[in-house]
Amino acid sequence: MEEIFIRLYADCADACVAQDIAQSLLVRLHAHAPLLAKAPYRYWKMPELYGFELTLGQASQAVFERLVASPAQHWEHAGDQHDRSSVWNPAPNGEHFLIPQARWAEVQFTVREA
């Protein structure tokens, strides 16, 4: 069984904007059957950011690789073929991951025995 989990922090003025961003993420990831793992939440360390956690119903190594290739730069990769984690930080050139408001993201790919 393959799983993809995405945690993303984005600039948000309030909970209403966070709901709009959550919908944008669901639309953007629609082809992979995304689900919000929990409701958007204010990030306690940086209250100007909201956190978003999603799982993808259609997960594969190919999907993981496409996600971390857009944008292609500013990722730090760790793990092995069974448990991979890639962390993205924004670049000064304005490239973003999934949404323009993104300020940090992690994409995890896990392979589990069925």
C-alpha positions in Angstrom: 0.0 0.0 0.0 1.4 3.4 -1.0 0.5 6.6 0.9 1.2 10.3 0.2 0.7 12.9 3.0 1.1 16.6 2.4 1.6 19.2 5.1 1.7 22.8 3.9 1.8 26.2 5.7 0.4 29.2 3.9 -0.2 32.9 4.5 -3.8 33.4 5.7 -5.5 36.4 7.1 -8.2 34.4 8.9 -10.2 31.1 9.0 -12.3 32.2 6.0 -9.3 32.7 3.8 -7.9 29.3 5.1 -11.1 27.6 4.0 -10.7 29.1 0.5 -7.1 27.9 0.3 -8.2 24.4 1.4 -10.6 24.4 -1.5 -7.9 25.5 -3.8 -5.7 22.7 -2.7 -8.4 20.1 -3.2 -9.1 21.4 -6.7 -5.4 21.5 -7.6 -4.9 17.9 -6.4 -8.3 16.7 -7.7 -6.7 14.1 -10.0 -5.2 12.3 -7.0 -8.4 12.1 -4.9 -7.2 14.4 -2.1 -8.8 14.4 1.4 -8.2 17.0 4.1 -6.7 15.0 7.0 -8.0 17.7 9.4 -9.4 21.2 9.2 -7.1 24.1 8.5 -5.5 25.3 11.7 -3.5 28.4 12.8 0.2 27.6 13.2 1.1 28.3 16.8 4.7 29.3 16.0 3.8 31.7 13.3 0.2 32.9 13.7 0.1 34.5 10.2 0.3 31.0 8.8 -2.4 28.3 8.6 -1.6 24.6 8.3 -3.1 22.2 5.8 -2.8 18.5 6.0 -4.0 16.3 3.1 -3.7 12.7 2.1 -4.0 11.4 -1.5 -6.3 8.6 -2.3 -4.4 7.8 -5.5 -0.8 7.6 -4.3 2.2 6.2 -6.2 5.9 6.8 -6.5 5.2 8.6 -9.8 2.7 11.0 -8.2 5.2 11.7 -5.4 7.9 12.4 -8.0 5.6 14.8 -10.0 4.7 16.7 -6.8 8.3 17.3 -5.8 9.3 18.2 -9.3 7.0 21.3 -9.3 8.8 23.4 -8.6 11.9 21.4 -9.3 14.2 23.4 -6.9 14.3 24.2 -3.2 13.5 20.7 -2.0 15.4 18.7 0.6 15.0 15.0 0.2 15.4 12.3 2.8 14.6 8.6 3.3 14.6 5.5 1.2 12.2 3.7 -1.3 9.8 2.8 1.6 9.7 6.0 3.5 10.5 9.3 1.8 10.1 12.9 2.9 10.7 16.0 0.8 10.6 19.5 2.4 10.1 22.6 0.3 11.0 26.2 1.2 10.1 29.1 -1.0 12.6 30.6 -3.4 13.3 34.3 -3.9 12.3 33.9 -7.5 8.7 33.5 -6.6 8.2 29.9 -7.6 5.6 28.2 -5.4 4.4 24.7 -4.5 0.7 24.1 -5.3 -0.5 27.6 -4.3 1.0 31.1 -4.3 0.4 31.5 -0.6 2.6 28.5 0.3 5.5 29.3 2.7 6.6 25.7 3.6 5.6 22.2 2.6 6.5 18.6 3.2 5.4 15.7 1.0 5.8 12.2 2.5 5.7 9.0 0.5 5.3 5.7 2.5 5.1 2.2 1.2 3.5 -0.2 3.7 2.8 -4.0 3.6 -0.8 -4.7 2.7 
